[in-house]
Amino acid sequence: MKRERCSLREFDKVYRYYDIFMKVFQLYKVEEIKDALKLQGNEKIVDIGGGTGHLAQHLWDQCNKIYVVDESERMLSQIKTNEKILPILGDGLNTNFEDRSMDVVILADVMHHIEKQQKLIEEVHRILKEKGRILILDFDRKHLRTKLLRCFEYFLFGKLYFRTSKEAKDLLGGKFAIESCMAKKYYFIIVGEKR
């Protein structure tokens, strides 16, 4: 049976083991994200596809508020909430945030699950304030480690949409000025500022 579509609700099946998997294979890049963002402490952040809130747990004390948006209710159920971490069950392609209301949007390990990536970038652009920033962390489709990850994730989630760092920068196009692009062996982190 051919699997055509990646459904983010498929994460409901793996929510108990997701953080363990990410830690064992060293796929969380919290310190690199912190270094790339250089938060000032007053930012309102949206972590689209933030799942179990692992990243939010490491950022909440460095920002004003962090919204974790995910389509998987079970992934969100793992979040240790506090006054600054707010889980939101929803679709990153069509959030309920007001125009120009957020300072930072994070897309960590999520882009390759989204078929309509241009629509996602447009939504991010809509909700970001002027000079707001986007951070993309994803895995380079040409690297061997990513190809192995792709096989594993395809089995769980179906079709995937990996890019190279250059392709991801091109996707940001005229909507964002690239502030930095850190390309490590199998993954990259891009920070862009809204134009």
Secondary structure, DSSP 8 states (H G I E B T S, - for coil): -------GGGGGGTTTTHHHHHHHTT---HHHHHHHH---S--EEEEET-TT-HHHHHHGGGSSEEEEEES-HHHHTT----SSEEEEES-TTS----TT-EEEEEEES-GGG-S-HHHHHHHHHHHEEEEEEEEEEEEBTTSHHHHHHHHHHHHHH-----B-HHHHHHHHGGGEEEEEEEE-SSEEEEEEEE-
